[in-house]
Amino acid sequence: MARFNRQQTPPIYSDPKRYLPFLRQDFQRQCAYCERTESFLGGEDHFEVDHFRPEQKFKSLRATYENLYYSCRKCNSHKSATWPTAYQISRGLVFSDPCVEDPYELHLREKSDGGLDELTPCGAYTNGHIRLDRPMLRDWRLQRHQAKIDLQVFGNAEDVLLRALDFAGHGSRDEIDAVLEAIRRNIERLQTEFLIS
């Protein structure tokens, strides 16, 4: 199953950058390759248009929407104009296409230290060229893992406090409401930064 499904039907532009608002939506405001979000990286200024098939080698696809991906600057600079040779393609050494499959299910597996295991030649090629195992991404994956745990703890605490409201006196209710509001803010922040529901 594809990691990202295109839903937008933008007008036809000659300038690929004009597709950015549509790509933001289709890629859920996260990098097509490392999956870090705009919220985590500090906004949309950290993202740009990637040509999945490089425009230097596939000039006819320069402004074709289906060839454009929403990418953080770091992943896009690592991927650059790289494209496999015919020999590499015959050996399965290709980029995993997140609009066709989920690279993190088929080709790469997250390890407990935040690193990645390469499961296939495609995973090795993708990781080798986009450098998805770089230290900052290992740290991000560990933070995302901790966010999932924290969200479960916050959700449980919210349930306990909601039940406690039924038995609390007026003064205690205000304190519990304040704690609940803080918990809800943290839940929303973590869900936004790591796209966890």
N, C-alpha and C positions, 0 to 999 in steps of 0.2 A: 504494500500500500504506500502511496506517495506521502512524503512528509508534509508537502505543501500542495494545495489544490488551488489553481487559479480560478477566481470567481469574477474578476473584473473584465469588462469589455471596453477598453479605452479606445478613443479615436486613434487614427493612424498619424503618427508624428515622424518627422525625419530626424529629430534630435532625441536620442535615447534618454537624456536627462528629464525630458518632459513626462516620462512614464513613472518617475519616482513616486508620486502620490498613489498611483495604482499598485505599484510593487509593494509599497508599505502595507497596503491592505492585504494583498495576496500572501505576503510572507509574514503576516501577523506582527509586524514591527520587530522582526528579529532576523539575524543573519542566516541566510540560507545554508551556510556551511557550519559555523560554530554554534549557532542557535542562541547566542547572547542577544538580549533585548535592547531596544532603545533606552528603556528605563534604566537598565543596568549600566549601559555605557555612557549615559548622560545626554541622550537625545538623538534626534534624527541627523544632526550634523556629523555624526560618526559613521554614517552609512552612505553608500553610493551604488550606482548601477554597475553590476558585473555582467559581462557578456559570457555566458556559459561556454559557447563556442567563440573563441577570441575573434574580435572584429578584424584583426590583422590577417587572420587566416580564412575567415568566413565573411568577407566584405558584404555579401548580399544579406547577411543576418544582422547587420549593424543596428538597425532600428526595428527589428522584428520582436514584438513583445514576448513571445514564447521563449526567446533566447536570452531575455534579460532577467536577472536575479537581483534580489535585494541583499547586499553584502556589507558587512562591516569593512572599514578601510583596510584593516590588517589582513583579513582573509583575502580580500580582493588583491592586495599588493603581493601576497604570497602566490596566489594562483596566477596572476598576471596574464600573459599571453600563452601560457603553457597549454599544449594539447598533445595527446599521444600520437605517435607515429602509427602507420598501418601495422607494423610488426608488433608494437605494444598492444594495440587494440586486439590483434589476433590472440594474444596471451592473457587477455582480460585486464590489462593495465590501463584502465580508463577512470575518469572521474565519475563518482557516484552522482546521479542526478536526483536531487531531493524533490523534484517535481514528478518523478517517475516511481521512486522508491524511498524508503526511509534508510539512509545510510547507517544509522545507529542501531538498526535492527538486523540488517543483512550483512554489512561489511565491517562494522566496527563495534566493539563491546567496551563499555565503560568499566574500568577496574576500580577497586575500593580506594586506591590512592588518587583517583581522578584521571589517571592516564587512560590510554586506549589500547586494546588488543586489536590487531589487524586480522580479520577473519578470512579475507579473500584477497586476491590480487588487486581487485578494485579498491578495497579498503586500504591496502598498502599504497597504491598510487595516489589516492585521494589524500590520505594522511601525509604522505611524503611530500606532496607539492603544496598543500594548503597549510601544512604544519599544525594539524588539529591537536597534536600532543604537546604543544608548547606550554611552558610553565604557567602562564597567565590563564590558559584554558583549563589546565588541571585544577588550579585554584578555584576557578569559576564553577566547575563541575562539583567540587567538594562543597562549595557554598550552596549550590542548588540542592545537593543531597541533604545538607543540614536544613535548608529551608523547608523541604518536604517534611522532615521530622518536626520542625518547629510549628508548621501549620497544623499538624495533627495534635500537638500539645496545646496550641492555642485554641483549636476547635473543642477539645475536651474541656479545657478550662472555661470556655464560654458556656458550654452546656451546664457545667457545675454551678457557675455563677447565676445563670438564668433560673435554675432550680432553687438556688438560695434566695433569690428575690422574693419568692412566694412566702418565705418565712421571716424575712428581714423587717426590722422596724424602719421608720421613716429615715432616720439619719444613716442607717446602714445601707438603705436603698441607694442613696446618693453616692456613697462610696463605691458600691458595687457597680452602679451605672458608669462611674468614671473609669473603673478598671475595665469594664466591658468595652467602653469606647476605645481605650488604649489597645486592647486586644484586637478589636476590629480594624483599627488603623494598621497594626502590624500585619494582620492577615492580608489586608488589601495591598500593602507594600510588597510583601513577599510574593503574592500571586502575580502582581504586575511585573516585578523584576525578573521572575523566573518562569512566567507563564504556566503556573501550576494552578489547577482548579480544585 
